[in-house]
Amino acid sequence: MQRPGRPSVQEFPVADGGAGPYGITAGADGALWITLVHSGEIARLTPGGELTTYPLGSPAGGPMVITAGPDGALWFTLNRADAIGRITVHGEVGTFPLASGCGPYGIAAGPDGALWFTEMHTDRIGRITVDGEVTRFPLPVEKAFPSAITAGPDGALWFTLNQADAIGRIGLDGEVVLHGLPTAGAAPVGIAAGADALWFTEIGAGRIGRISTDGEVREFPLPDPAARPHAVAVTPAGDCWFTAWGTGRIGRVTAAGETAEYDLPTPSSEPHGIAVGPDGALWTALETGGVARVVP
C-alpha cells in the first residue's frame, strides 16, 4: 500500500541528466560517494549538500557499484573497462585491471579485509586485496549473471544470480552454495545484509525477498508488479528500504513484513543505488541527475 504519511525527502542535484548517478555508499569521511556511470566520474556529497566531482580519466569506463573499503578508501567496479577502481577520500584514483570481458558489477568489503566482486559475464566471484591481488572463483552455473554482493551476518559473502533466479553464498575459502528462488523470472539484483538474514530485490517479479542464512526464503509482493525494485539497504532498526526504478519510488519492508511505497519529488527520476548515510537517513542515487535524502 502507499501511505499518506510519507517520509521527508530532499533532493540534491549532483550532475546533469546525462551523467547517470547510479551507485552510492557512505564513506569513512562522513560523506556520500556516488558513481556517475555515463560520464565516468565519482561524486562526493556531504550531508549538507557540498559537492565535489572527480573524473576517472575516461567516460567509457562505466563505474557502477561503490563501497567503502577496509583501508578507508572507496572501491568501485568499472563495468565496461573490466577493472576495479579505488579512490581515496582526497580524490586520488587508482585502477586494477581484470580479465577482459568479465564485466564486474557488484562489490563489497568482506570480513577478511579484502573486497569481493561479481563478474557478470564470466560467472565468477572475484576477490581483490587492498594491494591489488586478485583471485577468481568459478560458479557452478552458466549464464547466471551474478549481480550485487554483500557481506552476510554469517561471515560469508552473499550475491544475486539475476538470470538463474537464485541467491548464492561463497565462503572465504571459495566454497559456493546456491539457493533457488520460488518465483520463476524473479531476476534478483540488489542484496543487503540484516542482523540475521539477507534482503534482496526481485526486479523481474516486483517483489522484495528475504533469505535466512540457512536458505529459507520469504517473498513480499509489491503493489505494482512493474515497480522494478533495484537496490536495497537495511537500517539498524531492521527495516529494508528499496528503490523502485520502474515507478520512481522508494519503499520499505519492515522486519514484520509490512510494505509501503513513497513517491519521490521528481517524477520518473529512476532511483538506483540506496545506502544508509552517516546521518542515519537513506540516500538514493537518481539516474536523472540527483541524489535524494530520505528521513523516515
Secondary structure, 3 states (H helix, E strand, C coil): CECCCCCEEEEEECCCCCCCEEEEEECCCCCEEEEECCCCEEEEECCCCCEEEEECCCCCCCEEEEEECCCCCEEEEECCCCEEEEECCCCCEEEEECCCCCCEEEEEECCCCCEEEEECCCCEEEEECCCCCEEEEECCCCCCCEEEEEECCCCCEEEEECCCCEEEEECCCCCEEEEECCCCCCCEEEEEECCCEEEEEECCCCEEEEEECCCCEEEEECCCCCCCEEEEEECCCCCEEEEECCCCEEEEECCCCCEEEEECCCCCCCEEEEEECCCCCEEEEECCCEEEEEEC
